[in-house]
Amino acid sequence: MGQADAFGAGSDTLAAFPFDATDPSTATPWVDGTIDRIGQLDALANNAGILQVVDFEKDTEADLRDLWAVNA
């Protein structure tokens, strides 16, 4: 059982689903899954974020795009 599965296990009012915060198309399955599981979606806590600690000169454009994609 994954961490997200364990977080909402046994609850009729709480659901947790892992998804890729950089890909908006992954939102639909967890919204639908929440509604299927508990009947409605009243609130959303989006707790996604990353931090990269490197010298600025060593950051690549891809690293910065990943950072902005998740933290936007």
N, C-alpha and C positions, 0 to 999 in steps of 0.2 A: 504494500500500500504506500503510495507516495505521500509526501508531506501535505499537499493540498487535500488529498483524499482523507487523510487522518484528521485534518483540521475541522471538517464539517461532518465527520462520521457520527451517525446516530442522532443528528439534529433534524427536527422538522422545520426549523426556521433559519438555518444557516447553511450555506453552500460555498465551497471554495473550489475553484477550477484553475489549473495552470494554463497559461497562454503566452504567446509571443507578443510582447508589448510593442514591438516594431512592425507588426503586421496587423493592420486593422481588420482584415478578413477573419482573424481568429476570435474576434469578439462575439460574433453571432452564435457559435456553438455554446459558449458558456452562458450567454444570456438565455438562450433557448433551454439549456440544461437546468438553469436555476428555476425558470418558470415551470418546466416539467416536474422538477423535484419538489418545489415548495409552493407553486401556484402563482407567485407574483414576485416582482423585483421592486422593493421599496427604497433601497439605498445601495450605493456602490462605493466601496473603498478601494481606490486604485493606489496600491503601494508599490509601484515599480520605479526603479531608479538604479543607475549605476554610477560609479565614481572610478575614474582611472587616475592613478597617481604616477605620473611619469614626467620627465623633463619636457618642457614645451617643445624644444627642438627635436625630440624623438617621437612626438605625436605624429601620426600619419593622418591624411585626410579621411581615410576609412575609419580610423579610431574616432575622430571627431564626429563623423556622420553617425556612427553607432551610438555615441554618447547623446547626441541631439535627438536621434530617433526615439530613444527610450525616455529621456528626461523632458521632452517637449510638452 
